[in-house]
Every structure is written in C-alpha cells, then in structure tokens.
Amino acid sequence: MSLTTPYDPQNIFAQIIRGDAPCYKLYEDNDVLAFLDLFPQSFGHTLVIPKRSAACNILDVDTEALAKVMAVVQKLTRVIVDELQPDGVQVAQFNGAPAGQTVFHIHVHIVPRYSGEGLGIHAAGKADPADLEKLQARLQQRIATQG
C-alpha cells in the first residue's frame, strides 16, 4: 500500500469502529477510539484512531480529527505511564507500507518501553486474551479515576 492508496472501508479498524470486530476498548468518545493492540510490541501497547475520518494516513486526515486523536494520545499516555510505570514511552505513527504501516486507517501507537526489554516485533505474536482483559480493566479503572 502506497501513500496514495484509496481508503478501504473494510479495514479492521473501520470494522472495529462499526462494531463488526471486537477490541479491548480503553477509551471512546464521538470522535476517537483507543484500544489495546492484539499484537503488542510491549506490555500496554495501545492504538488510538479517529472514528469519523476515512483517512489512510497523516496526509489524508483532516486537521481537526488529528488534533482530537493527539489529545487522546496525550491523555492515555499519561494514564499508561501512571499505571504501568514504564521507563519510557514511544508514540509512533506510520504512513505507507514501506514505513511500517500495516492497517491503512490512520492510527497512533502508544508503546510503553521498559529498561532491559527489547521492543517486540509487531504482529509477531498475539497477546493472551485473558491478559488483555486484565490490562483493559486495570487501565479503564485508572482512566475513570483520572477523569
């Protein structure tokens, strides 16, 4: 997929937004959805997507939708850092397959980084559903207390 590939409304994130595919939701409002990555690079790997923008990448997305996504990225990064206490946090956004993008609906990765642990290869292994459920509950509780 290139930077000019048309948006596919059947991509997995579009399916998640419509409720046609499940996710481990952490946050949702009218414009933004955030959920745990099923194939995490580290413990707490979270994805944040716009719900109303049919955009493949940062070149397609409207500025208002991107601003709303980034506000949620900042909020959830704070929650993740407070709750999981990583030694660092990586925020990443990829555009086009050569840059590492695998789902062509614009999204931002929040990847907690822990000293002594290398970054896992994305999509190399699927997380255990029970572990994701526990982490989801833990982070949702933290979100609820931080407002």
C-alpha positions, 0 to 999 in steps of 0.5 A: 500500500502506497501513500496514495492508496484509496481508503478501504472501508473494510479495514479492521479498524473501520470494522472495529469502529462499526462494531463488526470486530471486537477490541479491548476498548480503553477509551471512546468518545464521538470522535476517537477510539483507543484500544489495546493492540492484539499484537503488542510490541510491549506490555500496554501497547495501545492504538488510538484512531479517529472514528469519523475520518476515512483517512489512510494516513497523516496526509489524508486526515483532516486537521481537526480529527488529528488534533482530537486523536493527539489529545487522546494520545496525550491523555492515555499516555499519561494514564499508561505511564501512571499505571504501568510505570514504564521507563519510557514511552514511544508514540509512533505513527506510520504512513505507507507500507514501506514505513511500517504501516500495516492497517491503512486507517490512520492510527497512533501507537502508544508503546510503553518501553521498559529498561532491559526489554527489547521492543517486540516485533509487531504482529509477531505474536498475539497477546493472551486474551485473558491478559488483555482483559486484565490490562483493559480493566486495570487501565479503564479503572485508572482512566475513570479515576483520572477523569 
